[in-house]
Amino acid sequence: MGEVVWLFIIMIIVAAFGFAPLGYFIYRFTKGGDKPLGDIEPHGDSPSLVNDFAEKAIKFVKDKLAKK
């Protein structure tokens, strides 16, 4: 029975460490009056090499599939 209690305590500790980032995020989000964390720009306003590459790759695949 002692092993089960010890295992339960270890599982509680692991779960606490696992969910700590989520708890911190909820704390920070509700602390700021439902404002986003940090200064953000609306999606699509800033250029991004990754987004440009992804758009080109999607267009390339669509063109290849359309030709078949």
MOPAC internal coordinates of N, CA, C and O (Angstrom, degrees):
PM7 1SCF
backbone

  N    0.0000 0     0.00 0     0.00 0    0    0    0
  C    1.4554 1     0.00 0     0.00 0    1    0    0
  C    1.5331 1   110.66 1     0.00 0    2    1    0
  O    1.2310 1   120.85 1   146.52 1    3    2    1
  N    1.3092 1   115.97 1   -33.48 1    3    2    1
  C    1.4609 1   119.98 1   179.78 1    5    3    2
  C    1.5190 1   112.57 1   -64.91 1    6    5    3
  O    1.2310 1   121.21 1   147.24 1    7    6    5
  N    1.3457 1   115.29 1   -32.76 1    7    6    5
  C    1.4652 1   119.17 1   178.96 1    9    7    6
  C    1.5258 1   110.73 1   -67.29 1   10    9    7
  O    1.2310 1   120.12 1   143.44 1   11   10    9
  N    1.3189 1   117.38 1   -36.56 1   11   10    9
  C    1.4633 1   121.57 1   179.84 1   13   11   10
  C    1.5283 1   110.01 1   -67.01 1   14   13   11
  O    1.2310 1   120.44 1   138.27 1   15   14   13
  N    1.3189 1   116.76 1   -41.73 1   15   14   13
  C    1.4646 1   120.73 1   178.56 1   17   15   14
  C    1.5183 1   109.78 1   -64.68 1   18   17   15
  O    1.2310 1   120.12 1   136.93 1   19   18   17
  N    1.3223 1   117.39 1   -43.07 1   19   18   17
  C    1.4688 1   121.42 1   179.19 1   21   19   18
  C    1.5342 1   110.27 1   -62.86 1   22   21   19
  O    1.2310 1   120.29 1   137.39 1   23   22   21
  N    1.3348 1   117.04 1   -42.61 1   23   22   21
  C    1.4601 1   121.37 1   177.74 1   25   23   22
  C    1.5300 1   110.90 1   -63.30 1   26   25   23
  O    1.2310 1   119.96 1   139.57 1   27   26   25
  N    1.3198 1   117.68 1   -40.43 1   27   26   25
  C    1.4578 1   121.88 1   178.14 1   29   27   26
  C    1.5292 1   110.66 1   -61.96 1   30   29   27
  O    1.2310 1   120.15 1   136.97 1   31   30   29
  N    1.3175 1   117.32 1   -43.03 1   31   30   29
  C    1.4707 1   121.17 1   179.36 1   33   31   30
  C    1.5276 1   110.47 1   -63.93 1   34   33   31
  O    1.2310 1   120.37 1   136.57 1   35   34   33
  N    1.3273 1   116.90 1   -43.43 1   35   34   33
  C    1.4758 1   120.74 1   178.44 1   37   35   34
  C    1.5281 1   110.06 1   -62.39 1   38   37   35
  O    1.2310 1   119.74 1   138.56 1   39   38   37
  N    1.3308 1   118.11 1   -41.44 1   39   38   37
  C    1.4622 1   121.03 1   179.73 1   41   39   38
  C    1.5268 1   111.40 1   -65.22 1   42   41   39
  O    1.2310 1   119.82 1   142.70 1   43   42   41
  N    1.3146 1   117.95 1   -37.30 1   43   42   41
  C    1.4708 1   121.02 1   176.60 1   45   43   42
  C    1.5215 1   110.38 1   -64.05 1   46   45   43
  O    1.2310 1   120.14 1   137.99 1   47   46   45
  N    1.3240 1   117.33 1   -42.01 1   47   46   45
  C    1.4669 1   120.87 1   179.70 1   49   47   46
  C    1.5250 1   110.52 1   -65.24 1   50   49   47
  O    1.2310 1   119.89 1   135.81 1   51   50   49
  N    1.3239 1   117.82 1   -44.19 1   51   50   49
  C    1.4686 1   121.33 1   179.08 1   53   51   50
  C    1.5273 1   110.60 1   -62.94 1   54   53   51
  O    1.2310 1   120.31 1   137.95 1   55   54   53
  N    1.3280 1   117.01 1   -42.05 1   55   54   53
  C    1.4650 1   120.75 1   178.94 1   57   55   54
  C    1.5236 1   110.94 1   -64.77 1   58   57   55
  O    1.2310 1   120.11 1   141.79 1   59   58   57
  N    1.3179 1   117.39 1   -38.21 1   59   58   57
  C    1.4655 1   120.44 1   178.82 1   61   59   58
  C    1.5239 1   110.62 1   -62.57 1   62   61   59
  O    1.2310 1   120.29 1   136.65 1   63   62   61
  N    1.3284 1   117.05 1   -43.35 1   63   62   61
  C    1.4616 1   119.80 1   177.46 1   65   63   62
  C    1.5262 1   111.50 1   -68.81 1   66   65   63
  O    1.2310 1   120.12 1   146.42 1   67   66   65
  N    1.3220 1   117.37 1   -33.58 1   67   66   65
  C    1.4581 1   121.03 1  -179.12 1   69   67   66
  C    1.5196 1   112.97 1   -70.09 1   70   69   67
  O    1.2310 1   120.25 1   142.78 1   71   70   69
  N    1.3331 1   117.12 1   -37.22 1   71   70   69
  C    1.4586 1   120.56 1  -177.09 1   73   71   70
  C    1.5281 1   113.13 1   -97.51 1   74   73   71
  O    1.2310 1   119.93 1  -179.05 1   75   74   73
  N    1.3188 1   117.73 1     0.95 1   75   74   73
  C    1.4616 1   120.31 1   179.52 1   77   75   74
  C    1.5296 1   112.53 1   -60.59 1   78   77   75
  O    1.2310 1   118.38 1   136.87 1   79   78   77
  N    1.3403 1   120.70 1   -43.13 1   79   78   77
  C    1.4713 1   119.25 1   178.16 1   81   79   78
  C    1.5276 1   112.64 1   -61.01 1   82   81   79
  O    1.2310 1   120.15 1   141.87 1   83   82   81
  N    1.3233 1   117.32 1   -38.13 1   83   82   81
  C    1.4581 1   120.49 1   178.34 1   85   83   82
  C    1.5285 1   110.62 1   -65.06 1   86   85   83
  O    1.2310 1   120.53 1   136.81 1   87   86   85
  N    1.3092 1   116.60 1   -43.19 1   87   86   85
  C    1.4602 1   120.44 1   177.91 1   89   87   86
  C    1.5117 1   112.04 1   -63.03 1   90   89   87
  O    1.2310 1   120.75 1   140.23 1   91   90   89
  N    1.3358 1   116.17 1   -39.77 1   91   90   89
  C    1.4624 1   119.73 1   178.80 1   93   91   90
  C    1.5242 1   110.44 1   -65.83 1   94   93   91
  O    1.2310 1   120.15 1   138.79 1   95   94   93
  N    1.3341 1   117.31 1   -41.21 1   95   94   93
  C    1.4570 1   120.35 1   178.71 1   97   95   94
  C    1.5292 1   110.45 1   -62.55 1   98   97   95
  O    1.2310 1   120.01 1   135.09 1   99   98   97
  N    1.3173 1   117.58 1   -44.91 1   99   98   97
  C    1.4643 1   120.56 1   178.93 1  101   99   98
  C    1.5257 1   110.27 1   -62.06 1  102  101   99
  O    1.2310 1   120.43 1   138.35 1  103  102  101
  N    1.3138 1   116.78 1   -41.65 1  103  102  101
  C    1.4687 1   121.09 1   178.59 1  105  103  102
  C    1.5241 1   110.51 1   -60.98 1  106  105  103
  O    1.2310 1   120.20 1   131.55 1  107  106  105
  N    1.3290 1   117.23 1   -48.45 1  107  106  105
  C    1.4696 1   120.64 1  -178.52 1  109  107  106
  C    1.5261 1   111.40 1   -65.78 1  110  109  107
  O    1.2310 1   119.86 1   141.20 1  111  110  109
  N    1.3186 1   117.87 1   -38.80 1  111  110  109
  C    1.4515 1   121.37 1  -177.85 1  113  111  110
  C    1.5233 1   111.31 1   -68.12 1  114  113  111
  O    1.2310 1   120.10 1   137.13 1  115  114  113
  N    1.3122 1   117.41 1   -42.87 1  115  114  113
  C    1.4625 1   119.85 1  -178.59 1  117  115  114
  C    1.5232 1   111.22 1   -77.16 1  118  117  115
  O    1.2310 1   119.69 1   156.03 1  119  118  117
  N    1.3201 1   118.19 1   -23.97 1  119  118  117
  C    1.4589 1   121.80 1   179.45 1  121  119  118
  C    1.5321 1   111.01 1   -67.60 1  122  121  119
  O    1.2310 1   119.87 1   145.03 1  123  122  121
  N    1.3301 1   117.85 1   -34.97 1  123  122  121
  C    1.4591 1   122.54 1  -176.19 1  125  123  122
  C    1.5117 1   113.93 1   -85.76 1  126  125  123
  O    1.2310 1   118.89 1  -166.59 1  127  126  125
  N    1.2911 1   119.72 1    13.41 1  127  126  125
  C    1.4636 1   120.93 1   179.30 1  129  127  126
  C    1.5002 1   113.10 1    68.49 1  130  129  127
  O    1.2310 1   119.83 1  -138.38 1  131  130  129
  N    1.3301 1   117.93 1    41.62 1  131  130  129
  C    1.4636 1   124.25 1   178.37 1  133  131  130
  C    1.5228 1   113.31 1    63.76 1  134  133  131
  O    1.2310 1   120.00 1  -154.46 1  135  134  133
  N    1.3143 1   117.60 1    25.54 1  135  134  133
  C    1.4622 1   120.74 1   173.48 1  137  135  134
  C    1.5309 1   107.95 1   -91.55 1  138  137  135
  O    1.2310 1   119.95 1   -29.54 1  139  138  137
  N    1.3285 1   117.70 1   150.46 1  139  138  137
  C    1.4684 1   119.26 1   178.27 1  141  139  138
  C    1.5273 1   111.14 1   -62.04 1  142  141  139
  O    1.2310 1   121.04 1   -23.88 1  143  142  141
  N    1.3112 1   115.61 1   156.12 1  143  142  141
  C    1.4587 1   120.51 1   179.34 1  145  143  142
  C    1.5232 1   109.38 1   -76.03 1  146  145  143
  O    1.2310 1   119.80 1   -65.61 1  147  146  145
  N    1.2928 1   117.99 1   114.39 1  147  146  145
  C    1.4507 1   121.97 1   178.17 1  149  147  146
  C    1.5180 1   112.41 1    80.90 1  150  149  147
  O    1.2310 1   120.98 1    -2.89 1  151  150  149
  N    1.3103 1   115.74 1   177.11 1  151  150  149
  C    1.4545 1   121.91 1   177.87 1  153  151  150
  C    1.5238 1   108.39 1   -85.83 1  154  153  151
  O    1.2310 1   121.17 1   -55.15 1  155  154  153
  N    1.3202 1   115.38 1   124.85 1  155  154  153
  C    1.4589 1   119.62 1   179.48 1  157  155  154
  C    1.5143 1   109.38 1  -125.14 1  158  157  155
  O    1.2310 1   121.04 1   -23.13 1  159  158  157
  N    1.3326 1   115.62 1   156.87 1  159  158  157
  C    1.4489 1   121.45 1   175.66 1  161  159  158
  C    1.5202 1   107.96 1  -105.13 1  162  161  159
  O    1.2310 1   120.14 1   -31.12 1  163  162  161
  N    1.3158 1   117.34 1   148.88 1  163  162  161
  C    1.4643 1   118.48 1   175.57 1  165  163  162
  C    1.5259 1   111.03 1   -59.97 1  166  165  163
  O    1.2310 1   120.76 1   -30.00 1  167  166  165
  N    1.2945 1   116.16 1   150.00 1  167  166  165
  C    1.4595 1   120.85 1  -177.30 1  169  167  166
  C    1.5238 1   110.80 1   -61.73 1  170  169  167
  O    1.2310 1   121.16 1   -48.73 1  171  170  169
  N    1.3134 1   115.39 1   131.27 1  171  170  169
  C    1.4536 1   120.98 1   175.02 1  173  171  170
  C    1.5128 1   114.68 1    94.88 1  174  173  171
  O    1.2310 1   119.37 1   174.98 1  175  174  173
  N    1.3172 1   118.81 1    -5.02 1  175  174  173
  C    1.4605 1   119.93 1  -178.82 1  177  175  174
  C    1.5234 1   112.91 1   -83.58 1  178  177  175
  O    1.2310 1   119.83 1   154.60 1  179  178  177
  N    1.3003 1   117.93 1   -25.40 1  179  178  177
  C    1.4563 1   119.87 1  -177.71 1  181  179  178
  C    1.5271 1   109.38 1  -108.87 1  182  181  179
  O    1.2310 1   120.05 1   -41.39 1  183  182  181
  N    1.3342 1   117.51 1   138.61 1  183  182  181
  C    1.4651 1   119.84 1   179.97 1  185  183  182
  C    1.5279 1   110.65 1   -69.63 1  186  185  183
  O    1.2310 1   121.24 1   -32.46 1  187  186  185
  N    1.3034 1   115.24 1   147.54 1  187  186  185
  C    1.4537 1   120.05 1  -179.53 1  189  187  186
  C    1.5226 1   108.76 1  -143.82 1  190  189  187
  O    1.2310 1   120.73 1   -50.29 1  191  190  189
  N    1.3313 1   116.22 1   129.71 1  191  190  189
  C    1.4585 1   119.85 1   178.74 1  193  191  190
  C    1.5220 1   111.27 1   -65.87 1  194  193  191
  O    1.2310 1   120.76 1   143.98 1  195  194  193
  N    1.3175 1   116.16 1   -36.02 1  195  194  193
  C    1.4620 1   119.78 1  -179.92 1  197  195  194
  C    1.5280 1   110.57 1   -66.41 1  198  197  195
  O    1.2310 1   120.24 1   135.88 1  199  198  197
  N    1.3378 1   117.14 1   -44.12 1  199  198  197
  C    1.4685 1   119.98 1   178.54 1  201  199  198
  C    1.5188 1   111.44 1   -64.38 1  202  201  199
  O    1.2310 1   120.48 1   138.46 1  203  202  201
  N    1.3324 1   116.69 1   -41.54 1  203  202  201
  C    1.4633 1   119.99 1   178.31 1  205  203  202
  C    1.5250 1   111.00 1   -61.77 1  206  205  203
  O    1.2310 1   120.53 1   135.88 1  207  206  205
  N    1.3425 1   116.59 1   -44.12 1  207  206  205
  C    1.4614 1   120.46 1   179.05 1  209  207  206
  C    1.5272 1   110.91 1   -63.70 1  210  209  207
  O    1.2310 1   120.27 1   138.04 1  211  210  209
  N    1.3310 1   117.09 1   -41.96 1  211  210  209
  C    1.4591 1   120.61 1   179.80 1  213  211  210
  C    1.5249 1   110.92 1   -64.22 1  214  213  211
  O    1.2310 1   120.06 1   138.74 1  215  214  213
  N    1.3078 1   117.50 1   -41.26 1  215  214  213
  C    1.4660 1   120.68 1   178.42 1  217  215  214
  C    1.5247 1   110.91 1   -63.52 1  218  217  215
  O    1.2310 1   120.29 1   138.41 1  219  218  217
  N    1.3385 1   117.05 1   -41.59 1  219  218  217
  C    1.4593 1   120.41 1   178.40 1  221  219  218
  C    1.5268 1   110.96 1   -65.48 1  222  221  219
  O    1.2310 1   120.29 1   140.11 1  223  222  221
  N    1.3311 1   117.04 1   -39.89 1  223  222  221
  C    1.4626 1   120.67 1   179.97 1  225  223  222
  C    1.5242 1   110.65 1   -66.66 1  226  225  223
  O    1.2310 1   119.99 1   138.82 1  227  226  225
  N    1.3084 1   117.62 1   -41.18 1  227  226  225
  C    1.4688 1   121.10 1   178.81 1  229  227  226
  C    1.5206 1   110.27 1   -64.84 1  230  229  227
  O    1.2310 1   120.40 1   136.95 1  231  230  229
  N    1.3162 1   116.85 1   -43.05 1  231  230  229
  C    1.4691 1   120.83 1   178.57 1  233  231  230
  C    1.5274 1   110.47 1   -63.19 1  234  233  231
  O    1.2310 1   120.38 1   139.10 1  235  234  233
  N    1.3347 1   116.88 1   -40.90 1  235  234  233
  C    1.4621 1   121.17 1   178.84 1  237  235  234
  C    1.5255 1   110.90 1   -61.40 1  238  237  235
  O    1.2310 1   120.32 1   133.81 1  239  238  237
  N    1.3289 1   117.00 1   -46.19 1  239  238  237
  C    1.4642 1   121.09 1  -179.62 1  241  239  238
  C    1.5247 1   110.56 1   -65.35 1  242  241  239
  O    1.2310 1   120.24 1   138.32 1  243  242  241
  N    1.3286 1   117.15 1   -41.68 1  243  242  241
  C    1.4699 1   119.98 1   178.75 1  245  243  242
  C    1.5220 1   110.86 1   -62.70 1  246  245  243
  O    1.2310 1   120.09 1   138.83 1  247  246  245
  N    1.3297 1   117.44 1   -41.17 1  247  246  245
  C    1.4572 1   120.76 1   178.28 1  249  247  246
  C    1.5215 1   111.06 1   -64.31 1  250  249  247
  O    1.2310 1   119.81 1   138.74 1  251  250  249
  N    1.3346 1   117.97 1   -41.26 1  251  250  249
  C    1.4620 1   120.80 1   179.46 1  253  251  250
  C    1.5295 1   111.19 1   -66.50 1  254  253  251
  O    1.2310 1   120.32 1   140.05 1  255  254  253
  N    1.3328 1   116.99 1   -39.95 1  255  254  253
  C    1.4662 1   119.98 1   179.03 1  257  255  254
  C    1.5225 1   111.23 1   -70.51 1  258  257  255
  O    1.2310 1   119.70 1   147.91 1  259  258  257
  N    1.3147 1   118.17 1   -32.09 1  259  258  257
  C    1.4622 1   120.92 1  -179.62 1  261  259  258
  C    1.5336 1   111.78 1   -71.17 1  262  261  259
  O    1.2310 1   120.29 1   151.51 1  263  262  261
  N    1.3355 1   117.05 1   -28.49 1  263  262  261
  C    1.4588 1   120.50 1  -178.70 1  265  263  262
  C    1.5276 1   111.64 1   -76.52 1  266  265  263
  O    1.2310 1   119.62 1   158.16 1  267  266  265
  N    1.3127 1   118.33 1   -21.84 1  267  266  265
  C    1.4787 1   120.65 1  -179.60 1  269  267  266
  C    1.4517 1   110.59 1   -75.23 1  270  269  267
  O    1.2310 1   120.10 1   180.00 1  271  270  269

